[in-house]
Amino acid sequence: MIPSAFEYHAPKSLEEALKLLERHGDEAKLLAGGQSLLPLMKLRLASPRFVIDIGRLRGMNYIREEDGMIAIGALATHADVAASELLAQKCPLLSETAADIGDVQVRNRGTLGGSLAHADPAADYPAAILALDAEIVAATSGGARTIAARDFFVDMLTTQLRPGEILTQVRVPIQKGRTGSAFRKLYQPASGFAIVGVAARLSLGASGKIESAAIGVTGLGPKAFRAEAAEKALLGKKAGEKEFSSAAKLAPRGIEPLSDLHASANYRREMAIVFTRRALETAAARASGKAG
Ligand SMILES: Cc1cc2nc3c(=O)[nH]c(=O)nc-3n(C[C@H](O)[C@H](O)[C@H](O)COP(=O)(O)OP(=O)(O)OC[C@H]3O[C@@H](n4cnc5c(N)ncnc54)[C@H](O)[C@@H]3O)c2cc1C
């Protein structure tokens, strides 16, 4: 449980961190909250020669309204996101998701940027980020680029981030009109990680019909994904139990479910259906003002 020796750097600015990352290349690892990296280092599944601690950088944990969206600094902890009044009012899906991550210690140390960059197949945020059609900002010393959430997750523990890039910001839309959202997960009791987790966002028209549906699923496959077949099946339908049940059956379509000591592939597939239905029902009740 003791990591290999490494050289520790605590840069004072993002620019300094980017330069260190460029200089040390793939021999270096960024350290944010350490809740995923440190266990990997202790098990020697990761043995970086250089550890660049960005967790001490100031001014990167903001949550603020900016250009019609909510911008969140990569170092906002899960506890910051869960406690944000702004998110609770204007993008409640993200704060609800954060509140369900791990335990108090994990939420106080772990960061939004670290969770997304790590891309654990059982992590909670990816489902919400996908359902929100969020934007992710990645910086190098040469400038920054924006990556759509849909393009961000490539495979298990693999994202679109390039060597030398630091994830600096996540932007989520402000919830408008008759829109409701919900995050529901079946969690592994020891860690809180999702066996299956589903984030749903529904918008209803004046007649109560579904105008838009977005469903992000985590835990089922090697990476989080949008359940597109289920989303399409809901468009134009009335928001009702029968409609949600039949759409939820389409959520696992096209995904080869993971199987491990916590859950078999079949169990995960069935639970993805159950938790999609539950997330849709709650999102619809919230959209129509029938639930808190
Ligand atoms: C007991 C336990 C229970 C947990 N339960 C859950 C759970 O229920 N749900 C859940 O979703 N997660 C859970 N986690 C994981 C937790 O949410 C982590 O905090 C998160 O996955 C990683 O965030 P971090 O800030 O700690 O990143 P770190 O561990 O510091 O880094 C993780 C990886 O991301 C890279 N990285 C970090 N920040 C950046 C950045 N800004 N730009 C580019 N690369 C970066 C690092 O180099 C490293 O490779 C749990 C962890 C533990 C230990």
The ligand as an SDF file (V2000), in Angstrom:
LIG
                    3D

 53 58  0  0  0  0  0  0  0  0999 V2000
  -14.1580    5.2520   -1.2500 C   0  0  0  0  0  0  0  0  0  0  0  0
  -14.4680    5.9440   -2.5560 C   0  0  0  0  0  0  0  0  0  0  0  0
  -15.7720    5.9920   -2.9980 C   0  0  0  0  0  0  0  0  0  0  0  0
  -16.0910    6.6320   -4.2000 C   0  0  0  0  0  0  0  0  0  0  0  0
  -17.3870    6.6320   -4.6060 N   0  0  0  0  0  0  0  0  0  0  0  0
  -17.7110    7.2340   -5.7730 C   0  0  0  0  0  0  0  0  0  0  0  0
  -19.0700    7.2760   -6.2310 C   0  0  0  0  0  0  0  0  0  0  0  0
  -20.0020    6.8100   -5.5760 O   0  0  0  0  0  0  0  0  0  0  0  0
  -19.3160    7.8830   -7.4140 N   0  0  0  0  0  0  0  0  0  0  0  0
  -18.3220    8.4590   -8.1610 C   0  0  0  0  0  0  0  0  0  0  0  0
  -18.6110    8.9970   -9.2210 O   0  0  0  0  0  0  0  0  0  0  0  0
  -17.0450    8.4520   -7.7450 N   0  0  0  0  0  0  0  0  0  0  0  0
  -16.7170    7.8610   -6.5770 C   0  0  0  0  0  0  0  0  0  0  0  0
  -15.3980    7.8660   -6.1540 N   0  0  0  0  0  0  0  0  0  0  0  0
  -14.3780    8.5250   -7.0000 C   0  0  0  0  0  0  0  0  0  0  0  0
  -14.2970   10.0150   -6.6240 C   0  0  0  0  0  0  0  0  0  0  0  0
  -15.4520   10.6740   -7.0790 O   0  0  0  0  0  0  0  0  0  0  0  0
  -13.0430   10.7320   -7.1910 C   0  0  0  0  0  0  0  0  0  0  0  0
  -12.9380   11.9280   -6.4850 O   0  0  0  0  0  0  0  0  0  0  0  0
  -13.0500   11.1300   -8.6090 C   0  0  0  0  0  0  0  0  0  0  0  0
  -13.3160   10.0320   -9.4190 O   0  0  0  0  0  0  0  0  0  0  0  0
  -11.6620   11.6740   -9.0350 C   0  0  0  0  0  0  0  0  0  0  0  0
  -11.5600   13.0190   -8.6680 O   0  0  0  0  0  0  0  0  0  0  0  0
  -10.2560   13.5550   -7.9390 P   0  0  0  0  0  0  0  0  0  0  0  0
  -10.3610   15.0250   -7.9080 O   0  0  0  0  0  0  0  0  0  0  0  0
  -10.0780   12.8660   -6.6490 O   0  0  0  0  0  0  0  0  0  0  0  0
   -9.1040   13.1620   -9.0000 O   0  0  0  0  0  0  0  0  0  0  0  0
   -7.6690   12.5210   -8.7760 P   0  0  0  0  0  0  0  0  0  0  0  0
   -7.7740   11.2200   -8.0760 O   0  0  0  0  0  0  0  0  0  0  0  0
   -6.7290   13.5180   -8.2020 O   0  0  0  0  0  0  0  0  0  0  0  0
   -7.2730   12.2800  -10.3070 O   0  0  0  0  0  0  0  0  0  0  0  0
   -7.9280   11.2830  -11.0770 C   0  0  0  0  0  0  0  0  0  0  0  0
   -7.3190   11.2530  -12.4990 C   0  0  0  0  0  0  0  0  0  0  0  0
   -7.7120   12.4140  -13.2160 O   0  0  0  0  0  0  0  0  0  0  0  0
   -6.5730   13.2090  -13.6150 C   0  0  0  0  0  0  0  0  0  0  0  0
   -6.9750   14.6000  -13.4000 N   0  0  0  0  0  0  0  0  0  0  0  0
   -7.4490   15.1290  -12.2380 C   0  0  0  0  0  0  0  0  0  0  0  0
   -7.8320   16.3980  -12.4340 N   0  0  0  0  0  0  0  0  0  0  0  0
   -7.5920   16.6730  -13.7380 C   0  0  0  0  0  0  0  0  0  0  0  0
   -7.8040   17.8330  -14.5510 C   0  0  0  0  0  0  0  0  0  0  0  0
   -8.3410   18.9420  -14.0530 N   0  0  0  0  0  0  0  0  0  0  0  0
   -7.4580   17.7770  -15.8640 N   0  0  0  0  0  0  0  0  0  0  0  0
   -6.9260   16.6380  -16.3890 C   0  0  0  0  0  0  0  0  0  0  0  0
   -6.7060   15.5160  -15.6770 N   0  0  0  0  0  0  0  0  0  0  0  0
   -7.0510   15.5320  -14.3660 C   0  0  0  0  0  0  0  0  0  0  0  0
   -5.4300   12.7420  -12.7070 C   0  0  0  0  0  0  0  0  0  0  0  0
   -4.1800   12.9100  -13.3080 O   0  0  0  0  0  0  0  0  0  0  0  0
   -5.7830   11.2760  -12.5000 C   0  0  0  0  0  0  0  0  0  0  0  0
   -5.3450   10.5170  -13.6060 O   0  0  0  0  0  0  0  0  0  0  0  0
  -15.0520    7.2410   -4.9600 C   0  0  0  0  0  0  0  0  0  0  0  0
  -13.7380    7.2170   -4.5130 C   0  0  0  0  0  0  0  0  0  0  0  0
  -13.4380    6.5900   -3.3150 C   0  0  0  0  0  0  0  0  0  0  0  0
  -12.0110    6.5900   -2.8330 C   0  0  0  0  0  0  0  0  0  0  0  0
  1  2  1  0
  2  3  1  0
  2 52  2  0
  3  4  2  0
  4  5  1  0
  4 50  1  0
  5  6  2  0
  6  7  1  0
  6 13  1  0
  7  8  2  0
  7  9  1  0
  9 10  1  0
 10 11  2  0
 10 12  1  0
 12 13  2  0
 13 14  1  0
 14 15  1  0
 14 50  1  0
 15 16  1  0
 16 17  1  0
 16 18  1  0
 18 19  1  0
 18 20  1  0
 20 21  1  0
 20 22  1  0
 22 23  1  0
 23 24  1  0
 24 25  2  0
 24 26  1  0
 24 27  1  0
 27 28  1  0
 28 29  2  0
 28 30  1  0
 28 31  1  0
 31 32  1  0
 32 33  1  0
 33 34  1  0
 33 48  1  0
 34 35  1  0
 35 36  1  0
 35 46  1  0
 36 37  1  0
 36 45  1  0
 37 38  2  0
 38 39  1  0
 39 40  1  0
 39 45  2  0
 40 41  1  0
 40 42  2  0
 42 43  1  0
 43 44  2  0
 44 45  1  0
 46 47  1  0
 46 48  1  0
 48 49  1  0
 50 51  2  0
 51 52  1  0
 52 53  1  0
M  END
$$$$
